[in-house]
């Protein structure tokens, strides 16, 4: 099962408490740890977290710099935890606009955790689904199968896997995808919650998984209840 999360609401969480936005981002990093730990105990094979979109470069320089420092600290501090729990950690998205130091940290974490046989945790950094799709399209010459295109799409974001998303969660009360995994979410079940990301805990995460389990995923076919005799569910 591939679950993707748009972690939204860090800044608003801080502002409502009279705190600097950076405090919200630090609280959000703690929420990441809680959710990842919960995911290692559940049915999830791949967990992709939207950490920094390509559009986020338009934020104030000081806030962006703080986010990049926080990302580096997270990678350094969580590598040992990933190793202990069999978690493979990788980063998808562009790398040419990241600092050399951060790229080296990313590569080191990916190398050290590459053999993790449990959860595959992916952080989307400087990620844009539209840019990835456009890049993949320019690499294809002539006709291509869906599988070939998906291979190019994965390469465009430094990923070695292009797995469809089963469940897409967005916190913070917004109801949009914000240029996140548009291709992969073609048949994803979408769950939008009002809780700001720093307050999103294990109970809230499990509630979204229960909601997902109640969904009737037909993939263009018929549900089990509606299927005529002799036909099976499209799943």
LINSUL-V139701 format. One record per residue. N is the residue number from 1. PHI is phi in degrees with one decimal (none if undefined). D_CENTER is the distance of its C-alpha to the mean C-alpha in Angstrom with 2 decimals. Layout:
n=N phi=PHI d_center=D_CENTER
n=N phi=PHI d_center=D_CENTER
This chain:
n=1 phi=none d_center=12.86
n=2 phi=-108.1 d_center=9.28
n=3 phi=-111.9 d_center=7.31
n=4 phi=-121.8 d_center=4.18
n=5 phi=-131.4 d_center=4.91
n=6 phi=-91.5 d_center=6.53
n=7 phi=-86.1 d_center=8.45
n=8 phi=-117.4 d_center=11.76
n=9 phi=112.0 d_center=15.32
n=10 phi=-60.4 d_center=15.87
n=11 phi=-64.8 d_center=18.72
n=12 phi=-66.2 d_center=20.33
n=13 phi=-58.7 d_center=20.29
n=14 phi=-69.5 d_center=22.23
n=15 phi=-62.1 d_center=24.52
n=16 phi=-69.0 d_center=25.64
n=17 phi=-104.6 d_center=26.75
n=18 phi=71.0 d_center=28.54
n=19 phi=-107.7 d_center=26.33
n=20 phi=-68.3 d_center=24.98
n=21 phi=-58.8 d_center=21.42
n=22 phi=-60.8 d_center=20.82
n=23 phi=-65.2 d_center=21.59
n=24 phi=-66.0 d_center=18.77
n=25 phi=-67.7 d_center=16.28
n=26 phi=-66.8 d_center=17.96
n=27 phi=-65.3 d_center=17.81
n=28 phi=-64.8 d_center=14.08
n=29 phi=-64.2 d_center=13.83
n=30 phi=-67.6 d_center=15.97
n=31 phi=-65.5 d_center=13.80
n=32 phi=-58.8 d_center=10.93
n=33 phi=-60.8 d_center=13.74
n=34 phi=-61.3 d_center=14.92
n=35 phi=-69.8 d_center=11.88
n=36 phi=-62.4 d_center=11.29
n=37 phi=-60.7 d_center=15.05
n=38 phi=-65.7 d_center=15.09
n=39 phi=-65.3 d_center=12.57
n=40 phi=-66.7 d_center=14.97
n=41 phi=-99.2 d_center=17.71
n=42 phi=-110.4 d_center=16.39
n=43 phi=-87.4 d_center=16.04
n=44 phi=-90.9 d_center=12.46
n=45 phi=-94.1 d_center=12.44
n=46 phi=-127.3 d_center=8.86
n=47 phi=-124.1 d_center=6.00
n=48 phi=-110.7 d_center=2.52
n=49 phi=-112.3 d_center=2.58
n=50 phi=-82.2 d_center=4.42
n=51 phi=-90.0 d_center=7.45
n=52 phi=-158.9 d_center=10.03
n=53 phi=-87.5 d_center=10.82
n=54 phi=-61.7 d_center=13.94
n=55 phi=-73.3 d_center=15.80
n=56 phi=-68.9 d_center=15.43
n=57 phi=-61.9 d_center=18.15
n=58 phi=-78.1 d_center=20.56
n=59 phi=-72.8 d_center=20.38
n=60 phi=-53.4 d_center=23.34
n=61 phi=-55.6 d_center=23.72
n=62 phi=-64.2 d_center=24.14
n=63 phi=-67.4 d_center=20.89
n=64 phi=-61.9 d_center=18.95
n=65 phi=-61.4 d_center=20.95
n=66 phi=-64.9 d_center=20.21
n=67 phi=-64.2 d_center=16.43
n=68 phi=-67.9 d_center=16.94
n=69 phi=-64.8 d_center=19.35
n=70 phi=-64.6 d_center=17.08
n=71 phi=-62.5 d_center=14.34
n=72 phi=-62.5 d_center=17.24
n=73 phi=-61.9 d_center=18.64
n=74 phi=-62.9 d_center=15.52
n=75 phi=-60.7 d_center=15.38
n=76 phi=-66.1 d_center=19.13
n=77 phi=-73.8 d_center=19.40
n=78 phi=-93.3 d_center=16.75
n=79 phi=-59.2 d_center=17.86
n=80 phi=-62.7 d_center=20.83
n=81 phi=-63.5 d_center=19.02
n=82 phi=-62.5 d_center=16.68
n=83 phi=-62.0 d_center=19.92
n=84 phi=-65.8 d_center=21.66
n=85 phi=-107.6 d_center=19.18
n=86 phi=67.5 d_center=18.57
n=87 phi=-92.3 d_center=14.88
n=88 phi=-94.3 d_center=13.86
n=89 phi=-114.6 d_center=11.67
n=90 phi=-140.0 d_center=10.79
n=91 phi=-119.3 d_center=9.67
n=92 phi=-113.3 d_center=9.08
n=93 phi=121.5 d_center=10.88
n=94 phi=-74.7 d_center=14.50
n=95 phi=-123.9 d_center=16.51
n=96 phi=-70.3 d_center=19.90
n=97 phi=-102.4 d_center=19.55
n=98 phi=-88.5 d_center=18.48
n=99 phi=-66.2 d_center=21.44
n=100 phi=-60.0 d_center=22.95
n=101 phi=-63.6 d_center=22.74
n=102 phi=-67.1 d_center=18.98
n=103 phi=-62.4 d_center=18.62
n=104 phi=-63.0 d_center=21.06
n=105 phi=-64.3 d_center=19.17
n=106 phi=-60.2 d_center=15.95
n=107 phi=-62.6 d_center=18.24
n=108 phi=-67.2 d_center=20.07
n=109 phi=-63.6 d_center=17.19
n=110 phi=-62.7 d_center=16.03
n=111 phi=-65.4 d_center=19.72
n=112 phi=-68.8 d_center=20.46
n=113 phi=-100.7 d_center=17.71
n=114 phi=-58.8 d_center=17.98
n=115 phi=-91.4 d_center=20.13
n=116 phi=-59.3 d_center=17.96
n=117 phi=-100.0 d_center=18.64
n=118 phi=-97.9 d_center=16.59
n=119 phi=-63.9 d_center=12.90
n=120 phi=-101.2 d_center=10.75
n=121 phi=-94.5 d_center=8.19
n=122 phi=-120.8 d_center=6.14
n=123 phi=-105.7 d_center=5.84
n=124 phi=-90.9 d_center=5.86
n=125 phi=-126.7 d_center=9.44
n=126 phi=48.9 d_center=12.10
n=127 phi=-108.5 d_center=10.01
n=128 phi=-142.1 d_center=11.85
n=129 phi=-64.2 d_center=11.73
n=130 phi=-64.2 d_center=15.46
n=131 phi=-64.4 d_center=16.32
n=132 phi=-63.2 d_center=14.70
n=133 phi=-65.3 d_center=16.65
n=134 phi=-63.9 d_center=19.73
n=135 phi=-64.1 d_center=19.65
n=136 phi=-62.4 d_center=19.47
n=137 phi=-64.8 d_center=22.27
n=138 phi=-71.8 d_center=24.48
n=139 phi=-83.5 d_center=24.28
n=140 phi=-89.3 d_center=25.58
n=141 phi=-110.4 d_center=29.35
n=142 phi=80.4 d_center=30.90
n=143 phi=-75.5 d_center=29.59
n=144 phi=-147.8 d_center=26.61
n=145 phi=-75.2 d_center=25.27
n=146 phi=-59.2 d_center=21.84
n=147 phi=-64.4 d_center=21.15
n=148 phi=-65.0 d_center=22.46
n=149 phi=-64.0 d_center=20.45
n=150 phi=-64.7 d_center=17.17
n=151 phi=-63.6 d_center=18.32
n=152 phi=-67.9 d_center=18.89
n=153 phi=-64.6 d_center=15.54
n=154 phi=-63.7 d_center=13.91
n=155 phi=-62.6 d_center=16.56
n=156 phi=-65.3 d_center=15.90
n=157 phi=-118.2 d_center=12.58
n=158 phi=58.2 d_center=14.00
n=159 phi=-119.1 d_center=12.41
n=160 phi=-102.8 d_center=14.82
n=161 phi=-141.5 d_center=13.14
n=162 phi=-125.7 d_center=12.47
n=163 phi=-97.7 d_center=11.72
n=164 phi=-62.9 d_center=11.83
n=165 phi=-81.9 d_center=9.46
n=166 phi=-88.1 d_center=11.80
n=167 phi=-133.5 d_center=10.47
n=168 phi=-112.8 d_center=8.55
n=169 phi=-112.9 d_center=9.20
n=170 phi=-126.4 d_center=10.16
n=171 phi=-93.3 d_center=12.33
n=172 phi=89.4 d_center=15.27
n=173 phi=88.5 d_center=17.33
n=174 phi=-82.7 d_center=16.26
n=175 phi=-123.7 d_center=16.27
n=176 phi=-153.1 d_center=14.56
n=177 phi=-91.1 d_center=11.55
n=178 phi=51.8 d_center=12.27
n=179 phi=63.8 d_center=11.84
n=180 phi=-114.6 d_center=8.23
n=181 phi=49.1 d_center=8.31
n=182 phi=-63.0 d_center=11.88
n=183 phi=-68.9 d_center=13.37
n=184 phi=-68.6 d_center=11.06
n=185 phi=-93.3 d_center=11.32
n=186 phi=-53.6 d_center=15.09
n=187 phi=-123.5 d_center=15.83
n=188 phi=-72.1 d_center=12.91
n=189 phi=-84.3 d_center=14.25
n=190 phi=-103.7 d_center=13.29
n=191 phi=-129.0 d_center=13.85
n=192 phi=-110.0 d_center=14.50
n=193 phi=-123.4 d_center=15.84
n=194 phi=-80.4 d_center=18.11
n=195 phi=-61.8 d_center=17.35
n=196 phi=-68.3 d_center=16.23
n=197 phi=-54.4 d_center=13.27
n=198 phi=-60.4 d_center=15.87
n=199 phi=-96.9 d_center=17.67
n=200 phi=-78.5 d_center=14.94
n=201 phi=-115.1 d_center=16.38
n=202 phi=-60.5 d_center=16.77
n=203 phi=-63.7 d_center=19.09
n=204 phi=-66.2 d_center=16.85
n=205 phi=-64.2 d_center=14.02
n=206 phi=-63.9 d_center=16.79
n=207 phi=-64.6 d_center=18.12
n=208 phi=-68.3 d_center=15.13
n=209 phi=-67.0 d_center=15.46
n=210 phi=-66.1 d_center=19.15
n=211 phi=-61.2 d_center=18.66
n=212 phi=-60.2 d_center=16.69
n=213 phi=-65.3 d_center=19.59
n=214 phi=-89.3 d_center=22.05
n=215 phi=-73.6 d_center=20.70
n=216 phi=-98.9 d_center=22.94
n=217 phi=-90.3 d_center=20.90
n=218 phi=-102.4 d_center=23.56
n=219 phi=51.2 d_center=21.88
n=220 phi=87.1 d_center=24.94
n=221 phi=-98.3 d_center=27.40
n=222 phi=-109.7 d_center=29.19
n=223 phi=-70.8 d_center=28.31
n=224 phi=-59.8 d_center=30.21
n=225 phi=-68.6 d_center=32.59
n=226 phi=-93.2 d_center=33.40
n=227 phi=-69.2 d_center=33.73
n=228 phi=-63.9 d_center=37.38
n=229 phi=-58.0 d_center=39.20
n=230 phi=94.4 d_center=38.40
n=231 phi=-112.1 d_center=34.85
n=232 phi=-105.3 d_center=31.75
n=233 phi=-60.5 d_center=28.44
n=234 phi=-66.9 d_center=26.23
n=235 phi=-63.6 d_center=23.49
